[in-house]
Amino acid sequence: MKDELFNPQEKDFRTAVIKAKNEGADAFIMMLLPGQLTSLVKQIKDLNINVPLTSVESFEYDLEAVPMLEGQWYVTSADPSEEFTANYKEKYNGLPQPGSAYAYDVIRILITAFEKEKTNEGVAKFISEIKDFIGVTGSLSVDSDGNINSKAVIKKIINGKFVEVK
């Protein structure tokens, strides 16, 4: 496994792609910012590299790349609750954007913490001890490293749609 870091403005990935190909890469796990994925996938295709392409969530942030990713799978957060989706549709006249349900859950955690605790230290302690907080993305808990654990799913791009693999 090899990591390659890129500047946020980077759009030319050919040197890194050729290097990975020459080193025998079996797959590309692409963790990029919106706008970069399309460039990278085009360059991979232009160089006739045929290895699996996968990611964590970023496929849903760069919709222009989706037709080139047909049949590829990736890991992402679970879909938000039906109630959240309905409320979002009503307010914003469209489906929730990627990450919006997580943002909503984080804000609800902060509100709950500040309602229960009156000091910054108390809020930090409350958040660090969260177990089974019910959010719109499901049950959330904070582990000993301070990471929020939540449900993740595998999705595959089928006919241009993001389909959960059961």
N, C-alpha and C positions, 0 to 999 in steps of 0.2 A: 504494500500500500504506500502511496506517495501523495503528499499534499502539495498543492501549488496555490500560492496566494496571488491575488490580483487587486489592483487599485480599483476603487468603485467606478471610475470612468473608463476602465479598460474595455475595449471592444474587439481587439485583435488577439485571438487565443491560439492562432495557428502554430506558433513555435512550441507552446506547451502541449498542444494536441499531438503534434508530430513526435515530440520527445516521449510522450506517454505511449504512443503507438510503438515507437522503436524499443521501448523498455518492456513491451509485451503486456500492456494494460488489458485486463479482461473485461473491465467495465469502467464507466465514468460516473462518479457520484458528484453531482453538480450542485454546489451550494453557492448561489450567486445572487446578486441584487437584481431587482426588476430592471429589465432592459438589456441585461447581459446574456440571459439564457438564449434568446433568439440568435444572437450573433454566434455564440459558442456552438449551438446545435447546427446552424447553417455551415459553419466551418468544418465540423466533424463530418457532415454529409458530403460537403464539397471534396474532402480529402478521402472519400470512400472508406471511412472507418466504420465497421459494422460490429460494434460491441454494445451490450446493454447500457442504456442511459437511465440513471435514476437520481432521486433527490429527496430532500425533506422539505415539503411544502412548496418549494419555489416554482414547480410546474404551474400552479394555479395563479401565480403572480405575473406571468408573462404569456398571455393568451396567444400572442402571435406565433409562439413556438409550438403550440399544441398540435397542429397538423403534422409537424415533423416528428412528434413524439408518440404517434399512434402505436399502441401495443406495449408501451413502456409502463412500468409500475413505479410507485413512489410512496413514501410514508408521509402522513399528514395528520392533523388533528381530527378528532371525530366531528361530525356535523353538529351544529348547534341544535338545541331543542326546537321542536315545531313551533312552540309559543314564541321563542325569540325570533325565529325566521318570519313568522306571520307579523309580529310587531315591527320588525325591520322593514319588511315589504310595504307595510302600511305607511310608515313614516318616510321612507326613502325611495319608494316606488321601484324597488328592485331587490334582488337577492343579496344576502349579507356578503360583504367582501371578505376575502381571506384575512384572517386575523381579527376581524371585528368581534367575534364572539369571545375570543381570548381577552381582547381589550376590555370588553364589557365585564368579564369575570374578574379581571384584575382591579377594575374600578370598584366593583361590588366588595371585593376583599378589603380594599383600602377604606371604603366607607364603613364597613362593619368594624374594622379595626379601630378607626377613630371614634366610632360611637361607643365602643367598649372601653377604650383606653384614652387617657388624657395627656400622656407624655409620649415623646418620640420613642423613648426606650420601651415603653409599654406596647406601643404599636408594633415596633420591630419584634418584640418577644411574641406578641399575639400572632403575627404573620408567620414567624418561624415555627410556631407550634400548630399550624393549621392541619387538621386531619379530617378528611371526608367532607370538605366544604362543597355544598351542592351548587354548582354553577350551571350556566346554560350549555357548557361543553361536557357536563357530567361531574363526577366526584373529583375534587382536587385535594391533594395533600402536599405538604412541604417535607422534603427529606432532610436528613442530617447535614447535607451539603448546602441547603437553602434552595434547592431546585423545586419548582412546582411540578408535581407529577400529575398527568392527566391521561385520558384515554387517547390513544393513537390508533390509526387504521392504515391499512394498505389500500391504495387506489390504483387503478389502471386506466389508461386512456383508451377508451373504446368508442369508435365512431365519433371522435372529437369531444367526448363527454368524460367527466371524472367519475368513474364507477368504483364503488367500494367492493373489494374482494372479500368474500365471506369464507 
